[in-house]
Amino acid sequence: MNAEPCTYVIFGATGNLSRIKLMPALYHLDVAKRLPEGTRILAIGRRPWDQQKWLAEVRDMVQAKAKNDFDEGVFKRFSERLHYHQGDIQQAQCYTELAETLQQKNNFP
């Protein structure tokens, strides 16, 4: 299978589904080299986190599931795909800012 890079947008990325399922699954896809180079993951959440806090949270999410299979090198590559966007999906401003973010062609395929 020859997949093209894309951008995954995860709404509610700071929630339980993301913590328990989505982020660990995406990390394991990267471990298996199933995420094409250039693929990005844009996380949207209401929490007032910056990029550094988001990456620390994702590390915790992944390590909780990967346990002894956590690979620092893979996580470094995986973390370069991750971007955090703070916003409330019930507010129109969130979508305006999201559209502006996604239009940054250098960051998102």
Salt bridges, closest charged atoms under 4 A:
ASP30 OD1 - ARG77 NE 3.04
ASP30 OD2 - ARG81 NE 3.06
GLU57 OE1 - ARG19 NH2 2.88
GLU57 OE2 - LYS53 NZ 2.78
GLU72 OE2 - ARG59 NH2 2.85
GLU80 OE2 - LYS76 NZ 2.92
